[in-house]
Amino acid sequence: MSQMPQQAAVPKCPSCEEPLEPGDRFCGACGYDLSAVPARPEDSPTIAVNGSVPAPAPPPDGVDWPVARDSDGSGRPAPVHAAAELPGTDSGGSPLQPTEPAPPAPPPPPAAPPMPVAPPEPDAPGVRLDRPGRPQDADEYPLQAPDPRLAAEPVPGVPVPGATVRDATARDATVASAPAAGAKVCVACRAGRVDDDGYCENCGHAQPRERDHMEQESGPVAAVSDRGLRHHRNEDAFSVGCTALPDGTPASVAIVCDGVSSATRPDDASLAASRAAGESLLGALPRGTHPQQAMHDAIVAASHAVNALADEPATAREQAPHQNAPACTLVGAVVTAGLLVVGWVGDSRVYWVPVDRSTPPARLTEDDSWAAQMVAANLMSEAEAYADERAHAITGWLGADAYELEPHTASFKPDRAGVVVVCSDGLWNYAESAEEMAEVMPLDAASRPLHSARVLVGHALDGGGHDNVTVALVPFPAPPQGAGSA
């Protein structure tokens, strides 16, 4: 059934859509050359991009198509024959000859097996492949194996057989950042050189600051200092050394300084004081200066070194006019044949722990602190004073703001072998009494001072590590004959 004819549409200019008159060769509105426009093709169904045919248009007005049982619901009857069932004809009307089906194409030849590629090796220790210029996911692209006739020695930039881009990159990074002799080695990967900015050139790991954890051995003396678990920097410092007296007998020296956190540059103050005191002692003892006098002079030299830090430019004082001058505490010990000398200013301490633990240990210093003053004045018991929040307020220190420098020194002649413990309050806060200090110290401290110092620092860290922790251990040899007691 044919459809009703529709009214012909008025032709329009293809350029400006202006209606045209029959026979126009140019558009009267825009002057478009209509002779160049091909005739509009007959209308045909449009196929959507997805390949589906759009729904048929509704029937013209006035036509009521009966709905057949097999209709698709559009109002048009379903076709009686499928399109494939109707015979086709050629342009002359003759029936088309049936075509033979094309023979199936032969199956493609089997693909050649892929060349074996060795599994990627694990990354070189600490190699960071996400640095600029380095691929991150390059292990997905294996490289073709090189000619086996070439030298097997790895060359920087040339992959080995079966290697991947990631392997070659890691190897090149390792070779490029191998530390030279005497260069500082990374603490993380143990392979890369540490750059001037404090980062490993191999793995990029930030190196700990030098003073965060320090260890040193000098003859029989050993010291360990750690930043602790709560402070952002280590404000403690130490100095250890050995020398000889004029008669040739050995002498050992240990100095521990604790920076006052409420002052400016406490880390610089402790470092300057420990170095000045250590150098003073190691210079005076070989000249024959009595160890106790040498200790007094060392404390004075340390005080001058800290006072010098207060000589800042005027601009620095203007920026922080209410800050205290650099300040620190100091405690030290000198061990010679049969003589033990201690000196201190502040609340760092010296303990005596005998090798024979059957004899009691002892504390050899008295704190310059609020708690010690309360106990000395019989105003509070020691337990009550040190439980008070003002207990650690010091009354003596080194620095330009100190009221008056009062170096404390004392001499002892132990009659047996032992170990002298020189420490900051970061340790004795977790082993306050002499008995507690002796209990946490290893029994072989006299023969293994560095190991024992590490154990004591570890004890403070296990207890909370609220402060910087520094301890120096000085073994005291058994004297030829006892002359007094500690």
C-alpha positions in Angstrom: 0.0 0.0 0.0 1.4 3.3 -1.0 1.4 6.4 1.2 -0.5 9.5 0.5 1.6 12.1 -1.4 3.1 14.9 0.7 3.3 18.5 -0.3 6.6 19.3 -2.0 8.9 21.4 0.2 9.8 24.9 -1.0 13.5 24.9 -2.1 15.9 27.0 0.1 19.3 28.4 -0.4 21.9 25.9 0.9 24.0 28.8 2.2 21.5 31.1 4.0 18.3 29.0 3.9 16.4 31.8 2.1 13.4 30.5 0.0 14.2 30.3 -3.7 12.0 30.8 -6.8 11.9 28.2 -9.5 14.6 28.9 -12.1 16.8 30.9 -9.8 20.5 30.6 -10.6 21.7 32.7 -7.8 20.3 33.3 -4.3 18.6 36.7 -4.1 19.7 37.1 -0.4 23.4 36.1 -0.3 24.2 35.6 -4.0 25.1 32.0 -3.6 25.8 30.2 -7.0 22.9 27.7 -7.2 24.3 26.1 -10.3 27.0 24.4 -8.3 24.5 22.7 -6.0 23.7 19.1 -7.0 20.2 18.0 -7.0 18.9 16.8 -3.6 18.9 13.0 -3.5 15.8 11.0 -2.8 15.1 10.5 0.9 16.3 7.2 2.4 16.3 5.8 5.9 19.1 7.0 8.1 21.1 4.4 10.0 22.1 5.4 13.6 25.7 5.4 14.7 25.1 2.3 16.7 23.8 0.4 13.6 20.1 0.3 14.5 17.4 1.6 12.2 15.3 4.4 13.7 11.7 3.7 14.5 9.3 4.2 11.5 7.4 7.5 11.2 3.8 7.4 12.4 1.1 6.9 9.6 -0.2 9.9 7.9 -3.3 11.6 9.3 -6.6 9.9 8.3 -5.1 6.4 7.8 -6.0 3.8 10.3 -3.9 0.8 9.9 -5.3 -2.5 11.2 -3.1 -4.1 13.8 -2.2 -7.6 12.8 -1.6 -10.4 15.3 2.1 -10.4 14.5 2.5 -6.7 14.2 5.2 -4.9 16.1 2.7 -2.6 17.6 3.4 0.4 15.3 0.2 0.1 13.4 1.7 -1.5 10.3 1.0 -5.1 9.5 3.9 -7.6 9.9 5.5 -8.6 6.5 4.2 -11.8 5.1 7.6 -12.9 3.8 11.0 -12.4 5.2 13.4 -10.4 3.0 15.6 -13.5 2.5 12.7 -15.6 1.2 11.9 -13.3 -1.8 13.7 -14.1 -5.1 16.0 -11.4 -6.3 16.1 -10.2 -10.0 18.8 -8.5 -12.0 18.4 -5.1 -13.8 16.5 -6.9 -16.7 14.1 -8.6 -14.4 15.6 -12.1 -14.8 16.0 -14.2 -11.7 19.4 -14.2 -10.1 21.4 -17.4 -10.1 22.1 -18.7 -6.6 25.7 -18.0 -5.7 28.0 -20.7 -4.3 29.1 -20.0 -0.7 32.7 -19.0 -0.5 35.0 -21.7 0.8 36.1 -21.1 4.3 39.4 -19.4 4.7 42.3 -21.6 5.8 43.2 -21.3 9.5 46.1 -18.9 10.2 49.5 -20.6 10.9 50.3 -21.0 14.5 52.1 -18.0 16.0 55.7 -18.4 16.9 56.3 -19.0 20.6 57.4 -15.8 22.4 61.1 -15.5 23.2 61.7 -16.5 26.8 62.3 -13.6 29.1 63.9 -14.1 32.4 61.7 -13.0 35.3 62.6 -9.5 36.5 65.1 -9.4 39.3 64.1 -7.7 42.5 65.0 -4.0 42.7 68.4 -3.1 43.9 68.3 -2.3 47.6 67.0 1.2 48.2 66.8 2.2 44.5 64.1 4.7 44.0 62.7 4.5 40.5 60.2 7.3 40.8 62.9 10.0 40.7 62.7 12.5 37.8 63.8 10.9 34.6 63.3 7.4 35.8 60.4 5.1 34.6 58.0 3.9 37.3 56.2 1.0 35.5 58.9 0.2 33.0 59.1 -3.5 34.1 56.1 -4.2 31.8 58.3 -3.7 28.7 61.0 -6.4 28.4 64.0 -5.6 26.3 65.2 -7.9 23.5 68.1 -10.0 24.7 71.5 -8.7 23.3 73.7 -10.8 21.1 75.3 -13.5 23.3 78.6 -13.0 21.4 79.0 -9.6 23.1 81.0 -9.3 26.3 79.0 -10.5 29.3 80.4 -7.8 31.6 77.6 -5.4 32.5 78.1 -1.9 31.1 76.2 1.1 32.6 73.3 1.8 30.4 73.4 -1.6 28.5 71.0 -4.3 29.8 72.1 -7.8 30.4 70.3 -10.8 28.7 66.8 -11.1 29.9 66.9 -7.9 31.8 64.1 -5.4 31.9 64.1 -1.6 31.7 63.5 -1.5 35.4 66.5 -3.8 36.1 68.7 -1.7 33.9 67.6 1.5 35.6 68.2 0.1 39.0 71.6 -1.1 38.0 72.6 2.2 36.5 71.3 4.1 39.6 73.4 1.9 41.8 76.5 2.2 39.7 76.0 6.0 39.4 75.6 6.5 43.2 78.3 4.1 44.5 80.0 5.9 47.3 83.7 6.8 46.8 86.3 5.8 49.3 85.9 7.8 52.5 82.4 9.1 51.6 79.5 8.9 54.0 77.3 5.8 53.3 73.5 5.8 53.6 72.2 4.3 56.8 69.2 2.8 54.9 70.5 1.1 51.8 74.2 0.9 52.9 75.2 1.5 49.3 74.6 5.1 48.3 76.6 8.2 48.9 75.0 10.9 51.1 74.8 14.2 49.4 75.5 17.5 51.0 71.8 18.1 51.6 71.6 15.0 53.8 69.9 12.7 51.4 71.1 9.4 49.8 71.8 9.7 46.1 70.9 6.1 45.7 67.6 5.6 47.6 66.7 9.2 48.5 66.5 8.4 52.2 66.9 11.3 54.5 69.8 10.7 56.8 69.5 11.2 60.5 71.1 14.3 61.8 74.5 13.7 63.2 73.6 14.5 66.8 70.3 12.5 66.8 72.4 9.5 67.9 76.1 9.6 68.7 78.5 7.0 69.9 82.2 7.2 70.7 85.0 5.1 72.2 88.3 6.4 73.4 90.5 3.9 75.0 88.5 2.4 77.9 86.0 5.2 77.9 82.7 5.0 75.9 79.8 7.4 75.5 76.4 7.2 73.8 73.9 10.1 73.2 70.4 9.8 71.8 67.7 12.4 70.9 65.1 10.4 72.7 61.5 9.8 71.7 59.8 13.2 72.4 62.3 15.9 71.5 62.8 17.2 68.0 66.5 17.5 68.4 69.4 16.4 70.7 70.4 19.2 73.0 72.9 17.0 74.9 76.6 16.7 74.0 79.6 14.8 75.4 83.4 14.7 75.2 85.6 11.7 76.0 89.3 11.1 75.8 92.4 9.6 77.2 95.8 11.1 78.0 98.8 10.4 80.2 100.1 12.1 83.3 103.7 13.3 83.5 104.7 10.1 85.2 103.2 8.1 82.3 100.2 6.7 84.1 97.0 6.9 82.0 94.1 9.3 82.7 90.6 9.1 81.3 88.2 12.0 80.9 84.4 12.2 80.3 82.3 15.3 80.0 78.4 15.4 79.6 76.5 18.6 79.0 72.7 19.1 78.8 71.3 22.1 77.1 68.7 24.2 78.9 65.6 24.0 76.7 64.1 27.2 77.9 67.2 29.1 76.6 68.0 29.9 73.0 70.4 27.6 71.1 70.7 25.0 73.9 72.3 22.5 71.5 75.0 24.9 70.6 75.6 25.7 74.3 76.1 22.0 75.3 78.4 21.3 72.3 80.6 24.4 73.0 80.8 23.6 76.7 81.7 19.9 76.3 84.4 20.6 73.7 85.9 23.4 75.8 86.0 21.3 79.0 87.4 18.3 77.3 90.1 20.2 75.6 91.0 21.9 78.8 91.3 18.7 80.7 93.3 16.9 78.0 95.7 19.8 77.9 96.1 20.4 81.6 96.6 16.8 82.9 99.8 16.0 80.9 101.3 19.2 82.2 101.0 18.0 85.8 98.0 20.0 86.9 96.2 18.3 89.8 93.1 16.5 88.4 90.8 18.4 90.8 92.2 21.8 89.8 92.1 20.8 86.2 88.4 19.9 86.5 87.7 23.3 88.1 89.6 25.1 85.3 87.7 23.0 82.7 84.3 24.1 84.0 85.5 27.8 83.9 86.6 27.3 80.3 83.3 25.8 79.4 81.5 28.7 81.0 83.5 31.2 78.9 82.6 29.2 75.7 78.9 29.3 76.5 79.0 33.0 77.4 80.6 33.7 74.0 77.5 32.4 72.3 75.5 35.3 73.8 77.5 37.8 71.7 74.9 37.8 68.9 74.2 40.6 66.4 71.9 43.3 67.5 69.4 42.2 64.9 69.1 38.8 66.5 68.3 40.3 69.8 65.7 42.6 68.2 63.9 39.6 66.8 63.8 37.7 70.1 64.4 40.2 72.8 62.9 38.1 75.6 64.8 34.9 75.0 67.4 33.7 77.5 71.0 33.5 76.6 72.4 30.0 75.6 72.8 27.8 78.6 73.6 24.3 79.7 74.6 22.1 82.6 77.9 20.2 82.9 79.1 17.1 84.7 82.5 15.4 84.3 84.9 12.8 85.7 88.6 12.2 85.6 90.0 8.8 86.4 93.7 8.3 87.1 95.6 5.6 89.0 93.8 5.3 92.3 92.0 8.7 92.0 88.5 9.7 90.9 87.7 13.4 90.5 84.2 14.7 89.6 82.9 18.2 88.8 79.5 19.6 87.9 77.2 22.6 87.6 73.5 21.8 87.3 71.6 18.6 87.7 73.5 16.1 85.5 75.0 13.4 87.7 77.9 11.0 88.4 77.3 7.5 89.9 79.8 4.9 91.2 79.0 1.3 90.6 81.5 -1.3 91.9 82.3 -4.3 89.8 81.7 -6.4 92.9 78.0 -5.8 93.3 78.1 -7.1 96.8 79.2 -3.6 97.8 76.8 -0.7 97.6 76.9 1.8 94.7 76.8 5.6 95.4 75.8 8.9 93.8 78.8 11.3 93.8 77.1 14.6 92.9 74.4 16.9 94.3 72.0 18.6 92.0 71.8 22.3 91.6 68.0 22.2 91.5 64.9 23.3 93.4 64.3 19.8 94.7 67.9 19.5 96.1 67.5 22.8 97.9 64.2 21.7 99.5 65.9 18.5 100.7 69.0 20.4 102.0 66.8 22.8 103.9 64.8 20.0 105.5 61.7 21.4 104.0 60.7 18.3 102.1 61.8 14.7 101.9 63.7 13.6 98.8 60.7 11.6 97.5 58.3 14.6 98.0 60.8 17.0 96.5 61.4 15.0 93.3 57.7 14.3 92.9 57.0 18.0 92.7 56.6 19.6 89.2 59.3 22.1 90.2 61.9 19.4 91.0 63.9 19.9 87.8 64.1 23.6 88.0 67.9 24.2 88.1 69.5 26.8 90.3 73.0 26.6 88.6 74.1 26.5 85.0 76.6 27.7 82.5 75.7 30.8 80.5 75.6 34.6 80.4 72.4 34.6 82.4 73.8 32.6 85.3 73.7 34.3 88.6 77.2 33.3 89.7 79.4 30.5 88.5 80.0 28.0 91.3 81.9 25.0 90.0 81.6 21.9 92.3 84.5 19.5 92.5 85.2 16.4 94.6 87.8 13.7 94.8 87.5 10.1 95.8 89.9 7.2 96.2 87.9 4.0 95.6 89.4 0.8 97.1 88.1 -1.5 94.4 87.4 -1.7 90.7 84.2 -0.1 89.5 82.5 1.9 86.7 81.9 5.6 86.8 78.6 6.6 85.2 78.5 10.2 83.9 75.0 11.0 82.6 72.3 13.6 82.0 68.9 13.6 83.6 67.5 11.9 80.5 68.9 8.7 82.0 68.7 9.1 85.7 65.0 10.0 85.5 64.5 6.3 84.8 67.1 5.1 87.3 67.2 7.8 90.0 68.9 6.1 92.9 72.3 4.6 92.9 70.8 1.1 93.5 68.5 1.5 90.5 71.4 2.6 88.3 73.5 -0.4 89.4 70.5 -2.7 88.8 70.1 -1.7 85.1 73.8 -1.7 84.3 75.2 -4.9 82.8 77.6 -6.9 84.9 80.4 -6.7 82.3 80.2 -2.9 82.0 83.9 -2.5 83.0 85.1 -4.7 80.1 82.3 -3.7 77.6 81.7 0.0 78.3 80.2 0.9 74.8 77.8 -2.0 74.9 76.7 -1.1 78.5 76.2 2.5 77.5 73.9 1.4 74.8 72.0 -0.7 77.2 71.5 2.2 79.6 70.3 4.5 76.8 67.9 1.7 75.7 66.6 1.5 79.2 65.7 5.2 79.1 64.1 4.9 75.7 62.1 1.9 76.9 60.9 3.9 79.8 59.5 6.6 77.5 62.5 8.6 76.3 60.9 11.9 77.3 64.3 13.7 77.3 67.6 13.5 75.5 69.7 10.7 76.9 73.4 10.8 77.3 75.7 8.6 79.3 79.5 8.0 79.5 81.1 5.1 81.2 84.6 5.3 82.6 86.0 2.0 84.1 88.0 2.5 87.3 90.8 -0.1 87.6 91.5 -1.8 90.8 94.1 0.3 92.7 97.4 -1.3 93.9 96.2 -0.8 97.4 93.0 0.6 98.7 93.0 4.1 100.1 89.6 5.2 101.1 86.2 4.5 99.7 83.7 6.1 97.3 
